Amino acid sequence: MQTKSFLLKTFTVVIAIVLLCTTGCTGDRAKFDEVQPAIVNNFTTDLNKIAAPNANIYAVYSKLKKEYGRFFQVWTNEIMDLGKYGSGDSAQAELLQRFAGNNRKVFLAMLKHYEKYPEINNQINDALGHTQQLIGDKSPYRIVSYFSQFSDYRTFIDTMGKTTVVAYSAEMFLDDTFPLYKMLEVPDFYNRYNATEQLPAMLVWNYLKAKYESEFPSKNMLDEAVFNGKIWYTMERVFGEKELWKNLGYTEMEWKKMVEEEGQIWRHYVNENMLFNSNFNAYKRYFIYGNHTFGSGIPPDCPPLIGNFTGYRIVKAFMKEKNMSLKELWAFKDAADLYRKSTYNPIR
């Protein structure tokens, strides 16, 4: 799609999305120990200093590069792809000065919006800390908010360093009334995931995906469903079951529809011989973000990500049978064995 570049010129941005979630044995939110404060950085505020009157842009650039380290590399080279506009520290510093100056109005709008959510980073920290308590992870993390020029990098998790970077593009979580979303032709389904209050859930979702995805290569649809089901079940344990649908980007009516039609969804997989199908192109439709799930034999009003939903229900049934810890759940690698031991059968 065509969007307005706030850097130098008009360019094409393809907005893609990789997202995230939680659960528990009883369906209730787990009890947690107090979470220690994390390092929280607002990269946009620090970047804006480079456009201040009489700023020593080269000194500001060097400070940003030093203080943000690995994040700065990812942001400049991968998220913003600034290398195509000029290389070398001096050229990059001058480029960032223009970038910050051109985006000043957007920065101010972001700051004004987030003034209404003074506790959001504390809520993110609590959600991440609670997730780590459940899965037995004690690795340090750093929370960073940034500006990605309305790009495909809504969030990213970087685990390359000693400290995990958990980052979010603040302008992509300004709620569905933010006027620039329509002007930039951001896909409608993004409105499912752009609420500021969803940030903790979105980051937990991506954190779990980044942490475990390499350990769970999907050989078939059931593998993919159970992996995503573990993420959603972990999210249920972190945030509680009552409004899990909201954290996952559904309306309450859509969630009830999936629960009511659970047997029909399962029958569809069986009739289409999908559960153990190893052709990703055949089953990917059940795991694609959007407003609906499309395909032969699927009603046109079917909510998205029904594969994730099915996996979540399998994992939930399994945990009800086994009542193990989340750490033990994530150590259970065999999706087919998990399914068998869950005794899951919604067509009874």
Sequence and secondary structure as in RCSB ss.txt:
>XXXX:A:sequence
MQTKSFLLKTFTVVIAIVLLCTTGCTGDRAKFDEVQPAIVNNFTTDLNKIAAPNANIYAVYSKLKKEYGRFFQVW
TNEIMDLGKYGSGDSAQAELLQRFAGNNRKVFLAMLKHYEKYPEINNQINDALGHTQQLIGDKSPYRIVSYFSQF
SDYRTFIDTMGKTTVVAYSAEMFLDDTFPLYKMLEVPDFYNRYNATEQLPAMLVWNYLKAKYESEFPSKNMLDEA
VFNGKIWYTMERVFGEKELWKNLGYTEMEWKKMVEEEGQIWRHYVNENMLFNSNFNAYKRYFIYGNHTFGSGIPP
DCPPLIGNFTGYRIVKAFMKEKNMSLKELWAFKDAADLYRKSTYNPIR
>XXXX:A:secstr
 EE  SSSS EE         EE SSSS          EEEEHHHHHHGGGSTT  HHHHHHHHHHHHHHHHHHI
IIIIS GGGG  SHHHHHHHHHHHHHHTHHHHHHHHHHHTT TTHHHHHHHHHHHHHHHHT    EEEEEE  SS
 S SEEEE SSSSEEEEEEGGG S TT HHHHHTT  GGGGGT  GGGHHHHHHHHHHHHHHGGG   SSHHHHH
HHHHHHHHHHHHHH STTHHHHTT  HHHHHHHHHTHHHHHHHHHHTT TT   HHHHGGGG  SSS  STT  T
T  S HHHHHHHHHHHHHHHHH   HHHHHH   HHHHHHHHT  TT 
